Amino acid sequence: MSPVRRAPNRLTGTEARLRTEYLSEVTGMLWPRPLRTSIGRVDTAPGRLVGEFVVVPNLRKPRLLLPLDAPRAAATAVRRYSEPRSRLASIRLELLALSLRFGVGRVLMPDRVQVRAAHDDPTDTIESYLSAALKTEVRVSLHIGPARANRKPVLSLLSAAGELLGFAKIGINDLTRRLVLAEGASLAELASVTWQYTTVPRVLHAGRWNDLEVLVLSALPVERTRVPISAARLAQSMLEVAAVGGLTGHHLAVSPYWCSLLDRLDRLQPGPDADSLHEAAAVLADRGGAAQLRMGAWHGDWTPWNMASITDSVLLWDWERFTSPVPLGFDAVHFRLQQAVVRGGDDPRSAVAACVLAAPELLTPFGLAPPEAELTALLYLVDLATRYLGDGQAEAGARLGVLGQWLLPELLARVAAL
């Protein structure tokens, strides 16, 4: 994989193909047999039409699946789809929402997903399940994300009038089922926390349908006026999350975190990447095992796109990786790296190096001295790489899944320089 100099704004041919294959797979799960799903430019087919969705923008690069018979719901789903990063992008998103609201999108975007049933067939669908669970009629919109091992259907749940009722995450395989269950358990635990700086979703429903794990979450008030977030305010919210369950001090080599990390490393499939991580861990234990580190919880995937800053709170979602205990500061390092690579379009290996170099200043608000800050950043990189390998990100076609081309070389070089 060549270095990434700029964040991609177009899907590659491989990525488009993977998204289309994923769309076909997922629609067959959400509208299962004996229902029949047709994908493409189809207007008529035998059977009773149960649902019809427009593929946005098209089947070559599908990003959204929107209910065609509920234009207000479709418009709301578009407006809540993503955060526009420029005024022009915001205008384009609003024009798309209006085109769907007033029926123009039917002409501009002809690719469809149609769900049909024989006249005497039952219509057990994800919509009927969620409508029963929430005790109100539900329309759904499906977000089609990039290829990742942990990719799962995420549905916007809407009323026909366009009210956003919440979001549903669907676990469709072993990994995503575990993650959906983990997020439900994490949010159930966090529901009893009194938050001062942070707002988290509420669990509206958790259940199992057709061997799929279903988690329904409340929508956070992202429509409220946004305010820029300072580094100090971000650290304040991260410290609040870290303190859930309390903060403790441990020598790294005898800490519960270290034992957990070694266990995860031992469970990796043997290979060069796993060997590199074992090597890095051994050096860190030798040169940093006696270091006293404060341990707490971390969100596990705190990124600019998993949060929003409003006047009186930091809105934070996607809690499937919430874990405790880990070294204090993991969330800050993760945020810095993901922001640089995904939002900034930086070369991934250079971003790793910059992250380690910036650790002393970055982790000052967490009370870490420079040696402990650098050690924390390196531990985070081992942890992240262990996650990627354990999840099988490379095999799933994830953009940064091949660790030997960016993370591991820089990690080994930085560990050797300790």
N, C-alpha and C positions, 0 to 999 in steps of 0.2 A: 504494500500500500504506500503510495507516494505521500509525502507530507501534505497536510491540508493547510493551505494558505488563506483560504477564504471560505466562510460558511456557505455551503451549497444552497442555491435558491431554486434549483431544478432537480427533479428526480432523475437518476441514471436509468438506463434501460433495465438493468438488473433489479434495481430497487422498484421500478414500476411493475415489473413482472411479479416480484415477490408480493407486492401489495395486492395485485389482482388475484393471485393465488390465495392469499390470506382472506380476501373478501369472499371468495367462493367457499372456502372452508368454514368461515365464521357464519355466513348466512345459513349454511346447512345445519349448523348447531342451534342457531337461535330460532330458526323456522324449520324444525326437523320433520322427517318423514312421518306420516304419509303426505305431508305438504310437499309441493314441488316448487323449486326456486329457479327462475330464469334470469340470466344476467346478460344484458346487451340492449340493443335497440329493438325491443319487442313491445308491441302494442296489444296484440290479441293472442290468446292461447287457450286451449281447452281448459275448462274448470272454472270454479268460482274464485274471483280475485279477493284474496284475504288482505293483502298489503301491497303497496307500490311505493318505491323509493327512487329518488333521483341520485345518481352518482356524481359527486362534485370533485373536481371539474369534469372528469371523464374517466373511462376505464383504463386509459393509458397511465394515468397518475391519480388514482382515486385517493381522496383524503377524507371525504365525508359521505355518509349515506343519510339522506333526509326524507322524511315522510311527505309524499307528494300530495296526499289528500288533506294535509293539515298545514296550510301555508303559514299561518301565524306561528305554529310550532317550529316549522323549518326556519323561519326568519330568526327566531330566538336562538335556535341551535347555532346558526351561523355567527350571530353576534357574540355568543359565548365560546366559540370554537378556539380562538387564540387571541393573544395580546398583540394588536397592531404595533409595529415598531417604528412607524413613521406616519405622518399625516396622510400621505398618499395611500398607504396600506389601509389606514382606517377608512378612508373614503371608498376604496375598492370593496372592503368588507361590507360597508353599509349599503352600497349599490347592489351587491349580491343579495343581501338580506331583503332589500326592497323588491328585487326582481322575483324572488321566491314568494314574497308576501303577496304580490299582485299577479302571479301566474306567468310572468315572462320567462322565468327560469325553466318552465316546461319546454319552451321552444329552444332556448339557448343551450340547454344541457340535456340532450336526448337520451343519454345512457341511463338504463333503468335496472332495478332489481324488482322483479315481480314475484309474489308469493301466491300460489294458487292451490286450491283444494278441490277434490271431487265434492259434489253437492252433499253427500252423506258422510264425508270425512270430518272428524273432530278438528278443531283449530286450537290445539295446545301450542302456544307460542310464547316467546319471552315476554311479549306485551301482555298476554292474558295472565301469565304468572305474576308479573309486576303489578298489574291492575288489581289483582286479588290481594297481593301483599300490602299495597298502599291504600286499598279500599277506595280507589278512584280510577277513572279511565286514563290510561297512560299511552302516549305515543313516544316512540324512541328515535333517536338519531345516533348513528354509529360513527365514532372517530377512528380513522384508519392510520395508525402511526407507522413509523419506520420499523424495519426488521430488527428484532431483538429477541433474545431467549425469553425474556419476561413480558413480551408483548401480550396483551390480553384485550378482549373487547371492552371498551369503555363507552357506556351509553349515556346520553343526556336524556333525562326523563321529563316529558313535557305534557301539558294539557293541550287539547285541541285549540284552546284560546291563546296559547303561547306562553303560559306560565311555566317557569322552570321549577320542577318538583324535586329535583335532586339528580344524583348521578349513580349509575350502577356499574360495578366492576364484576367481570365474569371470569372465573378461573376455569380454563378449558383443558389443562394438562397438569401433570404432577407439579411442576414448578409454579405455575400461575395459581393453581388451587391452593398451594401452601402459602403463597404470598397474599392471596385474598383472605384466607383464614387468619394470617398473621396481622394484617391490617385491621380486621374486625376486632381481634383480641387487643391490639394496641389501643385502638380508639375507645374500646370499652374501659380499659385501664385509665386512659387519659380523661374520660368523662368526669371523673371525680376530682380532677385537678382544678384548683382555683388559679386562673391565668390572669396575669397583669399586663403582659406585653404581646401575647400571642392568642390567636383564635384558631380552633381546629374544628373539623366537621363532626357532626353527630351521626351515629349509626341509626338509620331509619328501619333497616331490615337486614337480616342475615339468614340465608337459607340455602337449600340445595335443590336444584331442579335439573332433571335429565342428566344426572352425573356431573353437573356444572355447579361450582360454588358461586353464589350470588351475594354481593354486598351492596346495599343501597345507602348512600351517604347524603347528608344535607348539603345544599349549595351554600357556599360562603358568599358574603356580600361584595363580590368583586366589582359590582357596578358602582359602588361608592367612590367618591373622588379619591384618586391616587395621589400620593405624595412621594417625593424621592426619599429613599432610605439611606441614612448615613451609615458608615461603618460601625459607629458606636451603637446606634440603635439596633442594627442587625446583630451585633455581638450580644447586646442585652437580651434579645429574644432567644438567641442560641443558648445563652447561659441559663435562661429560664427552662428551656427544654432539657438541658443537661442536668439540671437540679431535680428533675422529676425522680423521686425515689431516693434523693440524697446524693451528695458527693463524698467519695472516699479517697484515701491516699494509699498507694501500693508501690512497692518495688516491682518494676516491670516483670522480672523473671519469675516472681512468685504470685503474680496477680491472677485473678479469675479470667481477666481478658486474655492474658498470654496463653493460659491453658486452653481457652476456647479457640484462639487463633491456631494454635498448634494442632488441635483436633481437626479443624477445618482443612488445614494444609495436608494432614495425613489422609484425609478422605478424597483428595484430588486424584484424578486419573494420572498414572505415571506418564512422564514425558518431559521434554526439555524445559518447557515453561514451568511446570511444577518443580523440577529440579532447581531452576533458578530462584524460585521463591523460597524453597527450603534453604538454599545457600544464603539468601539475603536475611532470612530469619535467624539463621545461626550466627551471622556476623552481628546483627542487632542485639541478640542475647549476650554475646561475648562482650560487646563494647558498650551496651546500654542497659544490660539486665539489672544493674544495681541502681539505676535512676529511679527516683521517687516521682511518680506521676499521679496527678489527680484523675480520678475516674468518675464518669457519670453516664447519662444516656445520650444518644444522638438520634436525630431524625432519620439519618441514613441515606437520604437523597435530597438534601436541601439545595435547590438550584433556583435560578431566577424565574424559571417557568413553573415551579411548584409553590410559588408564594406571590403575595401582592401586599403592598404597603399602603395602608390607609391612615387617616389622621391619628387614630387612637389605638391601632393594633397592627400586627403583622399577621396576615391571613396565610395559613400554611396547610397544604394538603399533601396527599400521597405518602401515607405513613406505613407502607408495607415493609420498610426496612428498619423501622424503629427498634433499637437494640440497646441493652445495658448489661454490663458496664463496658465502656470504651474510654481511651484516653481523652481527656477534655480538649476540645479544639478540632475534633474530626470534622464536624459540620462546617467549620470555617474553611478548612483546607479543601474539602469537597466542593464547596460553593465557588471558591477561587478557581479551581481547576476546570470545573464544568463551564463556568462563565467564560473563561479564556478560550477553551476549545470549541464549545458549541456556539456561544453568542459572539465571541470575538473572532472566531475563525483562525486562531493561532495554530501554528504547527504543534501537534500534540506533544512530541518529545520536548520541544522547547518550552511548552507550557508546564510540563512536569518539572523541568529544571528551575523555571522561574518560581514555581510554587514552593519548592524546597528553599530556595534562596530568600523568598519573602516570608517564610514561616516565623522568624523572630519578631518581625514587626506585626505580622498578621495576628499572631497569637498573644501579643502583649495584653489585650483586654481580658484574656483568660488567665492572666497571672503567671505565664510561663516564661522562664529565663531562656535565653537563646539556645543553649544546648538541648534543653528539654523540648523546645519548640521544633528544632530540626529533627529530633528523634520522633516526635509526634507525627510530623509530616511523612517521614519515611515509613513509620508503622501504618499510617493511613494508606500509603501506596501499596504496601504488602496486602493489607486488608482488601482494598479495592480489586487488586489483581486476583486474589483468592476468590472473591465473589464472581468476577468475570469468568474465570476458569471453571468454577463449580457450576455456574449456570449454563455454561456452554455457549457463550456469546459468539465466539468465532464460528461455530457450527451453524448458528442461527442466521449468520450473515450480517451481524451488527457492524456498523461502520468502524467502530474502534475495538472490535472483538479480537483482532490479532495482536496480542500484547507484545510479542517479540519485535514488532515494528515501531513501537513508541514507548510504552511504559517500562517494560523490563530492562532495556539497555540503560536507560537513564537511572532507574532505581539501583541497578547493580553498580553503576559508576559512582553514585552518591553514597551508597553504603560502603563501598571500598575506600572512599575518601574520609570516612569518619576517623 
